[in-house]
Amino acid sequence: MITSLAYFGATSPDYKEWESFGPSILGCELVEPGPDGAVCLRFDEMAYRVAIHPGEENGVAYVGWETTGIEGAGQVVARLEAYGIKAKRASEDEAAVRKVIGFYWFIDPAGIRHELIWGHMRSKTSFHPGRAMSGFRTGDQGLGHVVFAVPDLEQNDRFYRDVLGFKLSDTVDMPPIYAFFYHVNGRHHSLAVARAPGDKAAFLHLMIETRSLDDVGAGLDLCLKHDIPITRTLGCHTNDRMVSFYLQSPANFRIEYGWGGEDVDDLCAPRYYDQTSSWGHHPQHPELSPFLPIKPANQQG
Ligand SMILES: [Fe+2]
């Protein structure tokens, strides 16, 4: 069983920029680099939760999901195999790089690499934010949420629900946007998928949630001060009531920087909306594509 979003990995030729961008803008903590030189960032007591690896192109490499343990991960692997997708067990060295006891990995029907982890290592030192802020809302709700665009939305919807065990929180139908939002814990959604305009899957954004509205305001001021593109203005989402803005990161993917997301529980009937936002979230910088490529399977390690 999957319990939360554990971590996120991307590649970028500008990965080094994250050494200052991560702490000084987002407020995360820079820790020891990975063996390939990856910039690793902490958000809480975990060893790290975001890794930006060196690479020739910007792209998403993997998404890590915490499970209830090796047995829980094994149950998902059994469902994957019944569906026709083979999962591979990572080596001890690969697990050590991710700072976990172990993980299985597989490629989903849209080409996205997922890792099913257990034993996420906690740091021996307390979290020190990279700038003055109150920290991030993680814990049982994990890192935040990830959003992808997929060409065959119905196929991926069935896969995420029937095979991975995600539960539908709600649907947004706001042409040309059509998207499903899924939860695995109290966070309204840890994963969302929208219908892609073409035949390729893409990454849309990573959401991280601060502990205070002031942290979002301070982040907004820092983006303005340092000319970091704000791709959606401050706004509030209809479904999770998150107050947030979107910025373009140095790895060319968008980060939703938010506060105040509402919780969901399994007894709530899935809701249906025809708008993504109650107010704000006006698109800016039309020259910057919202779609980040998914790395090909042989480059996702
Ligand atoms: Fe979001």
Residues whose N, C-alpha, C, O or C-beta is under 5 A from the ligand:
A	BS01	LIG	M207 E256
